[in-house]
């Protein structure tokens, strides 16, 4: 295990949340597709949300590129 890895995965806070129906459905789909635990998916989702929020606030845009090299600008409202 690389240095610092154990600190990164240590539990530092516990949060109980009530999810709306759409979030429950999305979580179930992600679990089925990825095989990851709910806690891992929620942690990853928060990290992605924070990254996107910071980048969008810095004036950047989100662009998706398909396998054929076609780009699609994505409108994200956070």
Buried (B, 14 or more C-beta within 10 A) or exposed (E): EEEEEEEEEEEEEEEEEEEEEEEEEBBEEBBEEEEEEEEEBBEEBEEEEEEBEEEBEEEEEEEEEEEEEEEEEEEEEE
